[in-house]
Amino acid sequence: MKTSINTLCAVAVLALASLPVSADSLVDGSAEAGKAKSITCSACHGTAGNSANPMWPNLAGQNAPYIVAQLKAFQPGADGKATRSDPLMTSMAMPLSDQDIRDLAVYFESLPAAVNSVADEQMLARAEALYRGGNEQTKVPACLACHGPTGRGNPAATYPMLSGQHATYTAKQLRDYAAESRTSDGKTKIMRDIAGRMSKEEITAISSYIQGLK
């Protein structure tokens, strides 16, 4: 029986509510070792984990379980296929060992997260309503159900922190999910189902709003 989006988000809310704000990392890695290994990463993601290019994501403050999951998604699985595809990131992730991945994840998680402003203030009201209440007509659930009211995510469920993320990057990921060219949400297809129900205008608005979340 297929689990509904609303059920998955309800479970995420319970997990988020029980998660302390300043929890130790859920990943067994070394931030010190990760810092030494992050030199190559800094070329795109910045020396402090915040990218100057809005097409590349900020990593600072992102929860370690999510970073681990995404780096592994860029590596081929047992079937020889990866669930995320990007020429640059695939080549960067391929040689990483499991320990490298854990160390990098814990290091980036330890950095202060980016603080940015909303990309387009004119979209603020519509985007906030969608983030906090969803769209009942199109069955798009509230984003805060999984990502929290301030966008800090849920490490225990590997749901990413969204706050401060570049609007350009977020919009592209939502479009990729909608087109099912990004499949790293696994068998649940939770993000593909949600993004597929969103209009182009909603994707633009919510991405703008997420950039300013704090």
For each residue, the residues with C-beta under 8 A, 3 or more apart:
1:
2:
3: 7 8 188
4: 7 8
5: 8 9 139 141 190 193 194
6: 9 10 141
7: 3 4 10 11
8: 3 4 5 11 12 146 188 190
9: 5 6 12 13 141 142 145 146
10: 6 7 13 14 145
11: 7 8 14 15 157
12: 8 9 15 16 145 146 154 157 159
13: 9 10 16 17 145 146
14: 10 11 17 18
15: 11 12 18 19 154 156 157
16: 12 13 19 146 148 154 157
17: 13 14
18: 14 15
19: 15 16 23 154 155 156
20: 23
21: 152
22:
23: 19 20 26 155
24:
25: 28 29 64 105 106 109 110
26: 23 63 64 65 155 156
27: 64 65 68 102 105 106 109
28: 25 102
29: 25 33 34 64 99 101 102 103 104 105 106 107
30: 33 34 103 106 107
31: 34 35 103 106 107 109 110
32: 35 36 107
33: 29 30 36 37 103 107
34: 29 30 31 37 38 103 104 105 106 107 108
35: 31 32 38 107
36: 32 33 39
37: 33 34 40 41 100 103 104 107
38: 34 35 41 42 104 107 108
39: 36 42
40: 37 43 92
41: 37 38 44 45 59 92 104
42: 38 39 45 46 47
43: 40
44: 41 51 53 56 88
45: 41 42 49 50 51 56 57 58 59 108
46: 42 49 50 51 52 58 60
47: 42
48: 60 111 112
49: 45 46 58 59 60 61 62 108 111
50: 45 46 58 59 60 114
51: 44 45 46 54 56 57 58 59 166
52: 46
53: 44 56
54: 51 166 167 168 169
55: 166 168 169 172
56: 44 45 51 53 166 169
57: 45 51 165 166 169
58: 45 46 49 50 51 61 62 113 114 164 165 166
59: 41 45 49 50 51 62 67 108 111
60: 46 48 49 50 108 111 112 113 114
61: 49 58 108 109 111 112 113 114 161 164
62: 49 58 59 66 67 108 109 113 153 160 161
63: 26 66 67 109 153 154 155 158 160 161
64: 25 26 27 29 67 68 102 105 106 108 109 155
65: 26 27 68 69 105 155 156 158
66: 62 63 69 70 153 155 158 159 160 161
67: 59 62 63 64 70 71 101 104 105 108 109
68: 27 64 65 71 72 101 102 105
69: 65 66 72 73 158 184
70: 66 67 73 74 84 184
71: 67 68 74 75 93 96 101 104 105
72: 68 69 75 93 101
73: 69 70 82 83 84 184
74: 70 71 82 84 85 86 89 90 92 93 94
75: 71 72 82 90 93 94 96
76: 79 80 81 82
77: 80 81 82 83
78:
79: 76
80: 76 77
81: 76 77
82: 73 74 75 76 77 85 90
83: 73 77 182 183 184 186
84: 70 73 74 89 182 183 184
85: 74 82 90 181
86: 74 89 90
87: 90 91
88: 44 91 92
89: 74 84 86 92 93
90: 74 75 82 85 86 87 93 94
91: 87 88 94
92: 40 41 74 88 89 96
93: 71 72 74 75 89 90 96
94: 74 75 90 91
95:
96: 71 75 92 93 100 101 104
97: 100 101
98: 101 102
99: 29 102 103
100: 37 96 97 103 104
101: 29 67 68 71 72 96 97 98 104 105
102: 27 28 29 64 68 98 99 105 106
103: 29 30 31 33 34 37 99 100 106 107
104: 29 34 37 38 41 67 71 96 100 101 107 108
105: 25 27 29 34 64 65 67 68 71 101 102 108 109
106: 25 27 29 30 31 34 64 102 103 109 110
107: 29 30 31 32 33 34 35 37 38 103 104 110 111
108: 34 38 45 49 59 60 61 62 64 67 104 105 111
109: 25 27 31 61 62 63 64 67 105 106
110: 25 31 106 107
111: 48 49 59 60 61 107 108
112: 48 60 61
113: 58 60 61 62 161 163 164
114: 50 58 60 61 164 165
115: 164 214
116: 164 166 211 212
117: 211 212
118: 121 123 124 127 208 209 211 212
119: 123 167 207 208 211 212
120: 123 124 167 204 205 208
121: 118 124
122:
123: 118 119 120 126 127 204 205 208 209
124: 118 120 121 127 128 208 209
125: 128 129
126: 123 129 130 205
127: 118 123 124 130 131 205 206 208 209
128: 124 125 131 132 209
129: 125 126 132 133
130: 126 127 133 134 135 140 142 143 202 205 206 209
131: 127 128 142 143 144 206 209 210
132: 128 129 142 143 144 149
133: 129 130 136 142
134: 130 140 141 142 143 145
135: 130 138 139 140 197 198 202
136: 133 139
137:
138: 135 197 198 199
139: 5 135 136 197
140: 130 134 135 194 197 198 202
141: 5 6 9 134 145 146 194
142: 9 130 131 132 133 134 145
143: 130 131 132 134 146 147 151 162 206 210
144: 131 132 147 148 149 151
145: 9 10 12 13 134 141 142
146: 8 9 12 13 16 141 143 154 157 159 190
147: 143 144 151 152 153 154 159 160 161 162
148: 16 144 151 152 153 154
149: 132 144
150: 163 213 214
151: 143 144 147 148 161 162 163 164 210 213 214
152: 21 147 148 161 163
153: 62 63 66 147 148 159 160 161 162
154: 12 15 16 19 63 146 147 148 157 158 159
155: 19 23 26 63 64 65 66 158 159
156: 15 19 26 65
157: 11 12 15 16 146 154
158: 63 65 66 69 154 155
159: 12 66 146 147 153 154 155
160: 62 63 66 147 153
161: 61 62 63 66 113 147 151 152 153 165
162: 143 147 151 153 165 170 210 213
163: 113 150 151 152 210 213 214
164: 58 61 113 114 115 116 151 211 212 213 214
165: 57 58 114 161 162 169 170 210 211
166: 51 54 55 56 57 58 116 169 170 211
167: 54 119 120 170 171 207 208 210 211
168: 54 55 171 172 207
169: 54 55 56 57 165 166 172 173
170: 162 165 166 167 173 174 206 207 210 211
171: 167 168 174 175 203 204 207
172: 55 168 169 175 176
173: 169 170 176 177 182
174: 170 171 177 178 191 195 198 203 206 207
175: 171 172 178 179 195 203
176: 172 173 179 181 182
177: 173 174 180 182 185 191 192 194 195 196
178: 174 175 192 195 196 198 203
179: 175 176 182
180: 177 183 192 196
181: 85 176
182: 83 84 173 176 177 179 185 191 192
183: 83 84 180 186 192
184: 69 70 73 83 84
185: 177 182 188 189 190 191 192
186: 83 183 189
187:
188: 3 8 185
189: 185 186 192 193
190: 5 8 146 185 193 194
191: 174 177 182 185 194 195
192: 177 178 180 182 183 185 189 195 196
193: 5 189 190 196 197
194: 5 140 141 177 190 191 197 198
195: 174 175 177 178 191 192 198 203
196: 177 178 180 192 193
197: 135 138 139 140 193 194
198: 135 138 140 174 178 194 195 202 203 206
199: 138 202 203
200: 203 204
201: 204 205
202: 130 135 140 198 199 205 206
203: 171 174 175 178 195 198 199 200 206 207
204: 120 123 171 200 201 207 208
205: 120 123 126 127 130 201 202 208 209
206: 127 130 131 143 170 174 198 202 203 209 210
207: 119 167 168 170 171 174 203 204 210 211
208: 118 119 120 123 124 127 167 204 205 211 212
209: 118 123 124 127 128 130 131 205 206 212 213
210: 131 143 151 162 163 165 167 170 206 207 213
211: 116 117 118 119 164 165 166 167 170 207 208
212: 116 117 118 119 164 208 209
213: 150 151 162 163 164 209 210
214: 115 150 151 163 164
